[in-house]
Amino acid sequence: MTDTTYNGWKNYETWNVSLWLQNDYPLYQMARAWAEHGYKSLSHQLIARSPETPDGVRWDDASLDVPRLNEMLAEM
């Protein structure tokens, strides 16, 4: 069976967003502050700062695995 995930995430876009939220301290602080509201609410705040991650993935990319990002936020 072939692994079709990206470093354990559904796709590159979800992995990239997760990586930035967990490893960039200002973004991590913002993510923790908005965790209870869910990723969709957080993404609006992130877009107000910049429309995309430093790697060029939009914070509101249609391919993001939002339920999994919500799980990650809840674990923060």
Secondary structure, DSSP 8 states (H G I E B T S, - for coil): ----SBTTBSSHHHHHHHHHHHHSHHHHHHHHHHGGG-HHHHHHHHHHH-SB-TTS-BTT-TT--HHHHHHHHHH-
